Amino acid sequence: MMEVKKGRYKHFKGKEYQVIGVARHSETLEEYVVYHAVHDQNEIWIRPKEMFLEEIERAGKKMRRFTFIDAE
């Protein structure tokens, strides 16, 4: 599976997010990406790494859910 770099990412809906790091679930060992919205650092989000990196399809067009912009 691809690596998730710390830094800024753009979500396919347009908002930017800052990836803090990758965490591992203590029971399942599944990896989760830990991030927050650039416009609101008060809420921290997690998403399964596989989902964070996946390619999605919207209106017949394939795209990444999150696209790397730049390193921190």
C-alpha positions in Angstrom: 0.0 0.0 0.0 1.1 3.6 -0.7 2.7 5.7 2.0 0.8 8.8 3.4 3.1 11.7 3.8 2.5 14.4 6.4 1.4 17.7 4.8 -1.5 19.3 3.0 -4.0 17.5 0.9 -6.9 18.6 -1.1 -10.2 16.7 -0.8 -12.1 16.0 -4.0 -14.8 18.4 -2.8 -12.3 21.2 -2.6 -11.3 21.8 1.1 -7.8 21.4 2.3 -6.6 19.2 5.1 -3.4 18.8 7.1 -2.3 15.2 7.7 -0.8 14.8 11.2 0.3 11.2 10.7 -0.8 7.6 10.5 -2.0 5.7 13.6 -2.6 2.0 14.1 -5.7 0.5 15.7 -4.5 -1.4 18.9 -6.7 -4.5 18.3 -6.9 -4.9 14.5 -3.6 -3.1 13.6 -5.5 -1.4 10.8 -3.8 1.9 9.8 -5.8 5.2 10.0 -4.8 8.6 8.7 -5.1 11.4 11.3 -5.8 14.8 9.9 -7.6 18.2 10.5 -9.2 20.8 8.2 -6.8 23.6 7.4 -9.7 26.1 8.1 -10.5 24.5 11.5 -7.8 22.9 13.5 -10.1 22.2 16.5 -11.5 19.0 15.1 -9.2 16.0 14.4 -10.4 13.4 12.0 -9.4 9.8 11.2 -10.1 7.8 8.2 -8.9 4.3 7.2 -5.7 4.6 5.2 -7.1 2.5 2.5 -10.1 4.8 2.1 -7.9 7.9 2.3 -5.8 6.7 -0.6 -8.6 5.3 -2.7 -9.6 6.4 -6.1 -13.3 7.3 -6.4 -15.6 8.0 -9.3 -17.9 11.1 -9.5 -20.0 12.1 -12.5 -18.2 9.5 -14.6 -14.7 10.8 -13.7 -12.1 8.9 -11.6 -10.1 10.9 -9.1 -8.3 10.5 -5.8 -10.3 11.2 -2.7 -7.3 13.2 -1.3 -4.5 14.7 -3.5 -1.2 15.6 -1.9 -0.4 19.4 -2.2 2.8 20.0 -0.3 4.9 18.8 2.7 4.7 20.5 6.1 
